[in-house]
Amino acid sequence: MPFTTRRRGTDPQPHPSGSVTGWSGRVWHDVTAALPAARGLTLRWRYTTDRLYVGRGAYADALRVEAPGGRLFDEARRADAARIRAEGWTRSAD
């Protein structure tokens, strides 16, 4: 699924292939994607490395799904946060 990333103070960068490579350093990116209107939609975030570059990993934080009528999902809401399945991920304290 295509998406756009944006770092604070920069222009949005489109990623039409639905994937990115080559980020390094401790930099937060806001990620935005147009989602299809579907009941029971499941979103998946996948992080992979190759054998040369493993890095620290990635954080997925402040997850939200918004629609013209309002916010449909917000990780900050307890009931929504309880719906997240972090399969293969480790919750971080920082």
C-alpha positions as CSV (number, residue, x, y, z in Angstrom):
1,M,0.0,0.0,0.0
2,P,1.5,3.4,-0.9
3,F,2.2,5.8,1.9
4,T,3.9,9.1,2.6
5,T,6.5,9.9,5.3
6,R,7.4,13.2,6.8
7,R,10.1,14.3,9.2
8,R,9.6,17.5,11.2
9,G,10.6,20.5,9.1
10,T,10.7,18.6,5.7
11,D,8.3,18.1,2.8
12,P,6.3,14.9,2.6
13,Q,8.1,12.0,0.7
14,P,5.9,9.6,-1.2
15,H,6.6,5.9,-1.2
16,P,4.4,4.5,-4.0
17,S,5.9,1.0,-3.7
18,G,4.7,0.7,-0.1
19,S,8.2,0.2,1.3
20,V,11.3,2.1,2.2
21,T,15.0,1.3,2.7
22,G,18.1,3.1,4.0
23,W,17.0,5.1,7.0
24,S,19.6,5.5,9.7
25,G,19.9,7.5,12.9
26,R,17.3,8.3,15.5
27,V,14.7,10.1,13.5
28,W,10.9,10.1,13.9
29,H,8.9,9.9,10.7
30,D,5.1,10.5,10.5
31,V,3.6,8.0,8.2
32,T,0.3,8.6,6.3
33,A,-1.6,6.3,4.1
34,A,-5.0,6.3,2.4
35,L,-6.9,3.2,3.7
36,P,-9.7,1.5,1.9
37,A,-13.1,1.7,3.6
38,A,-13.6,-1.8,4.9
39,R,-15.1,-3.4,7.9
40,G,-12.6,-5.4,10.0
41,L,-9.6,-3.9,8.3
42,T,-6.3,-5.1,9.7
43,L,-3.1,-3.1,9.3
44,R,0.3,-4.7,9.5
45,W,3.7,-3.0,10.1
46,R,6.7,-5.1,9.1
47,Y,10.4,-4.4,9.8
48,T,13.0,-6.4,8.1
49,T,16.8,-6.2,7.8
50,D,19.5,-7.9,5.7
51,R,22.5,-9.6,7.0
52,L,24.8,-6.6,6.6
53,Y,22.6,-3.9,8.3
54,V,20.6,-4.8,11.4
55,G,20.3,-1.6,13.3
56,R,18.2,-1.0,16.4
57,G,14.9,-1.6,14.8
58,A,11.8,0.6,14.5
59,Y,9.2,2.1,16.8
60,A,5.5,2.2,15.9
61,D,4.0,4.8,18.2
62,A,0.9,7.1,18.4
63,L,-1.1,5.0,16.0
64,R,-4.2,6.7,14.7
65,V,-6.8,6.1,12.0
66,E,-8.8,9.1,10.9
67,A,-11.8,9.6,8.6
68,P,-13.7,12.7,7.5
69,G,-16.2,12.1,10.3
70,G,-13.6,11.8,13.0
71,R,-11.0,9.6,14.6
72,L,-11.8,5.9,14.2
73,F,-8.8,4.5,16.1
74,D,-6.4,6.1,18.6
75,E,-3.7,4.1,20.4
76,A,-4.1,6.7,23.2
77,R,-7.6,5.4,24.0
78,R,-7.4,2.3,26.3
79,A,-10.0,0.3,24.3
80,D,-8.2,0.9,21.0
81,A,-4.8,0.2,22.5
82,A,-6.1,-3.2,23.7
83,R,-6.9,-4.1,20.1
84,I,-3.2,-3.9,19.1
85,R,-1.5,-7.3,18.6
86,A,2.3,-6.8,18.7
87,E,3.2,-10.2,17.2
88,G,7.0,-10.5,16.9
89,W,7.5,-7.0,18.4
90,T,8.6,-6.0,21.9
91,R,6.9,-3.2,23.8
92,S,9.5,-0.5,24.7
93,A,9.5,1.6,27.8
94,D,11.0,4.6,26.0
